[in-house]
């Protein structure tokens, strides 16, 4: 047991605070952390994004499915220094990688929003500076923003996986699999096809509206992955890889312009809808 605890501490996984009471909630305590130990048999075959990025998507979807009442109840028993977002870390790239700045920005903004929701109980409510309003009103107002940032994080993980697969595939096509240690077949099996199925799972009926909208925005990515996989089955892995890289490069404007614009619009829509949930909570109090 001591060896397992030492391995968990060395892996960088944020441990949940024991001071926080237990409650019934669908929100996972933390997403998969980076595995720095060499217990993977495929470490010598190149590093892929699938084990960390794609593996966290079901957990993030479960976090987004948390109801408003469960979210408010969780905030009531959570210390400001022990917020859910404060435990998270970049999943697609290493923390010290400059390309992980967008993911760290998503986590950082969501962490500050969650901190506001946790600190507001010290200034609002009975006996506080603002005694007329319950802190649950502002927390309910920020609840849609919390869900939207979860969806944006899912969006970023899948886009980063897709673009990373394109870069790895281009390097393999130019320099060969022996130099890059990332065979084309392994890229299709462990990144491209799982990413396509992950997008498909986002559109299932049990998912929340924000997650389903992210899946709808990523539908072109799923189509490109399925088309490239179909070409692999008919014309071979080399032609399929060229088609995958070519179609992805032609859609650069969608990944770099349209999706960020949709993310900003979703945050604005979450802020506007937050007024409705805040008013609902105000009328209930």
Secondary structure as UniProt FT lines:
FT   HELIX           2..10
FT   TURN            11..12
FT   TURN            18..19
FT   TURN            41..42
FT   HELIX           43..45
FT   TURN            50..53
FT   HELIX           54..56
FT   HELIX           57..64
FT   HELIX           68..76
FT   HELIX           80..82
FT   HELIX           85..87
FT   TURN            95..96
FT   HELIX           98..100
FT   HELIX           101..119
FT   HELIX           120..122
FT   TURN            126..127
FT   HELIX           135..175
FT   HELIX           177..180
FT   HELIX           184..187
FT   HELIX           188..192
FT   HELIX           193..202
FT   TURN            205..206
FT   HELIX           209..217
FT   HELIX           219..235
FT   HELIX           237..250
FT   HELIX           252..253
FT   HELIX           254..258
FT   HELIX           259..284
//
